[in-house]
Amino acid sequence: LHALQHRGQEGAGIVSSTGDALISHRGLGLVADVFDEDIIRRLGGDSAIGHNRYSTTGRPELRNIQPLFADLAFGGLSIGHNGNLTNAMGLRTKLVQRGCIFRSTSDTEVIIHLMALSRGEDVTDRLVDALRQIEGAYSLVAMTKDTLIGVRDPHGVRPLVLGSLDGAYILASETVALDIIGAKRERDIAPGEMVVIRDGNLTSFKPFHPAAERFCIFAYIYFARPDSLVQSRSVYEARKAIGAELAREAPCDVEP
């Protein structure tokens, strides 16, 4: 989360799993303001997901800080999401009419309610069912007490990378999150791909209809840290190439 602080400064959160329960801590402010050693020790467990908030939908309030979490029919669920769901308001209206009670104004909570109403047999089926009703951009991680899931939307608008450290898998928005803990970058999660990590094993699925790739160029221009690899390309080198192209397309006289 420290390495990814540039992706959001409004708030931060972590949900960890002990195998029996999910433990959460979220707060407004920078990572260093929200977490200290005592809080990290209290989180405990052997798996966790975290999130830095940069609001695009929903006010900068504590209730909107991710990861969001809820108890569903199959047990506890936590989700962290990067992106914008363009049909979230329409879905939210229909869900409220069906009796759903929202605790936040974040578009991410729509996914949780869609999963709660799904008739899928397990968390994977329910998440696929929910995301097939979603339009827009998302890279997300979801966690139950014994399962970690990562998924990108079929257009691959937002980045998601897979890493490993000492036999454990790691999912992150950028490779700098792997670098800071000495983890190995394995590969990018492909557009429309879902990876399910359980008992130390990773399974990959492509549960959505193929779509044209529409990766967000602002990952190279603005969002990502210069020392990250995004889509297997150096952000620093991409920015240099963009500057060189700008000089070719729009040259101007400058004083030495």
Secondary structure, DSSP 4 states (H G I P E B T S, - for coil): --TTGGG--SEEEEEEE-SS-EEEEEEES-HHHH--HHHHHHH-SSEEEEEEE--SSS-SSGGGPSSEEEEETTEEEEEEEES-BTTHHHHHHHHHHTT---S-S-THHHHHHHHHH---SSHHHHHHHHHTT--B--EEEEE-SSEEEEEE-TT--S--EEEEETTEEEEESSTHHHHTTTPEEEEEPPTT-EEEEETTEEEEE--S--------THIIIIIS-TT-EETTEEHHHHHHHHHHHHHHHS------
